[in-house]
Amino acid sequence: MKTLISTILLLLIVLTACEPKPDNVVFHEPQPAKLSNENRFSKHYQGTYQEVIFAGRNKDVKFLSKDLDTGYQVICSLFITPDKITKKSTYSLKIARREITDSLLKGKTDAEIIKLCLKDGWNQATFKKDTLEVTQYKSDTLFDMAAGDVLKYFRGSYFLNLKKDYGWKLKRLTLKRGSLSLSHPYIEDSLATAFQEITPLDAQKAEDGKIESYSISPDKKSFKKLLNNDFFGSEGLYLKIRD
């Protein structure tokens, strides 16, 4: 049975994982098509980047009681090496001892609460005065040439082609003045007809008839047009903190 703190962590992950636009486009081949592959990221791109997704007090979070004396922070970092991108996230939560009312924690000693937190999946747990502080770390590989992913460079951006069993997913990486933007293709159902005029779309539907994704195979000319038609939705903005 999960504790209140574990539930809060899950909600933090869900909220911070939410993207303004879903990644709903699958390509038949790496993009842009007919363009030579790159064998590494330039030194200009290599380094460590950081994004603070959100940090604040309980009054900003609807799923916590407004009287809950809680502080939270989610920090994401990107590590770009010559042939790989890794994303590491840190989820931190502070909760006042007087607010620990969960049935599994209430009445427990500090040592027992810490043990339960660690068992629940937190990497670190400690009491500082009358405040419980817990932290969890997550690590994901976003791009890896050794795994078959393909890198291309076009019009001032890197295009990360991610190899999947069902085709290729795509992300766009652009660095300007130390600010790194990460985005992915998105086709809104209501605009599918307009995109159909640029390149053929094959809608993939679920059992209930709803469109899950669009499968496309644009040529280089069509891909240029897609870039000029709000084809990419933002996935994150990162600042370079070290080379």
VENDAPE-V132817 format. One record per residue. N is the residue number from 0. RES is the residue in one small letter. SS is DSSP state (H for helix, E for strand, - for the rest). Layout:
N/RES/SS ; N/RES/SS
This chain:
0/m/- ; 1/k/- ; 2/t/- ; 3/l/H ; 4/i/H ; 5/s/H ; 6/t/H ; 7/i/H ; 8/l/H ; 9/l/H ; 10/l/H ; 11/l/H ; 12/i/H ; 13/v/H ; 14/l/H ; 15/t/H ; 16/a/H ; 17/c/- ; 18/e/- ; 19/p/- ; 20/k/- ; 21/p/- ; 22/d/- ; 23/n/- ; 24/v/E ; 25/v/E ; 26/f/E ; 27/h/- ; 28/e/- ; 29/p/- ; 30/q/- ; 31/p/- ; 32/a/- ; 33/k/- ; 34/l/- ; 35/s/- ; 36/n/- ; 37/e/E ; 38/n/- ; 39/r/- ; 40/f/- ; 41/s/- ; 42/k/- ; 43/h/- ; 44/y/- ; 45/q/- ; 46/g/E ; 47/t/E ; 48/y/E ; 49/q/E ; 50/e/E ; 51/v/E ; 52/i/E ; 53/f/E ; 54/a/E ; 55/g/E ; 56/r/E ; 57/n/H ; 58/k/H ; 59/d/H ; 60/v/- ; 61/k/- ; 62/f/- ; 63/l/- ; 64/s/- ; 65/k/- ; 66/d/- ; 67/l/- ; 68/d/- ; 69/t/E ; 70/g/E ; 71/y/E ; 72/q/E ; 73/v/E ; 74/i/E ; 75/c/E ; 76/s/E ; 77/l/E ; 78/f/E ; 79/i/E ; 80/t/E ; 81/p/- ; 82/d/- ; 83/k/E ; 84/i/E ; 85/t/E ; 86/k/E ; 87/k/E ; 88/s/E ; 89/t/E ; 90/y/E ; 91/s/E ; 92/l/E ; 93/k/E ; 94/i/E ; 95/a/E ; 96/r/H ; 97/r/H ; 98/e/H ; 99/i/- ; 100/t/- ; 101/d/- ; 102/s/- ; 103/l/- ; 104/l/- ; 105/k/- ; 106/g/- ; 107/k/- ; 108/t/- ; 109/d/H ; 110/a/H ; 111/e/H ; 112/i/H ; 113/i/H ; 114/k/H ; 115/l/H ; 116/c/H ; 117/l/H ; 118/k/H ; 119/d/- ; 120/g/- ; 121/w/- ; 122/n/- ; 123/q/E ; 124/a/E ; 125/t/E ; 126/f/E ; 127/k/E ; 128/k/- ; 129/d/- ; 130/t/E ; 131/l/E ; 132/e/E ; 133/v/E ; 134/t/E ; 135/q/E ; 136/y/E ; 137/k/E ; 138/s/E ; 139/d/E ; 140/t/E ; 141/l/E ; 142/f/E ; 143/d/E ; 144/m/H ; 145/a/H ; 146/a/H ; 147/g/- ; 148/d/- ; 149/v/E ; 150/l/E ; 151/k/E ; 152/y/E ; 153/f/E ; 154/r/- ; 155/g/- ; 156/s/E ; 157/y/E ; 158/f/E ; 159/l/E ; 160/n/E ; 161/l/E ; 162/k/E ; 163/k/E ; 164/d/- ; 165/y/- ; 166/g/E ; 167/w/E ; 168/k/E ; 169/l/E ; 170/k/E ; 171/r/E ; 172/l/E ; 173/t/E ; 174/l/E ; 175/k/E ; 176/r/- ; 177/g/- ; 178/s/E ; 179/l/E ; 180/s/E ; 181/l/E ; 182/s/E ; 183/h/E ; 184/p/E ; 185/y/- ; 186/i/- ; 187/e/- ; 188/d/H ; 189/s/H ; 190/l/H ; 191/a/H ; 192/t/H ; 193/a/H ; 194/f/H ; 195/q/H ; 196/e/- ; 197/i/- ; 198/t/- ; 199/p/- ; 200/l/E ; 201/d/E ; 202/a/E ; 203/q/E ; 204/k/E ; 205/a/- ; 206/e/- ; 207/d/- ; 208/g/- ; 209/k/- ; 210/i/E ; 211/e/E ; 212/s/E ; 213/y/E ; 214/s/E ; 215/i/E ; 216/s/- ; 217/p/- ; 218/d/- ; 219/k/H ; 220/k/H ; 221/s/H ; 222/f/H ; 223/k/H ; 224/k/H ; 225/l/H ; 226/l/H ; 227/n/- ; 228/n/- ; 229/d/- ; 230/f/- ; 231/f/E ; 232/g/E ; 233/s/E ; 234/e/E ; 235/g/E ; 236/l/E ; 237/y/E ; 238/l/E ; 239/k/E ; 240/i/E ; 241/r/E ; 242/d/-
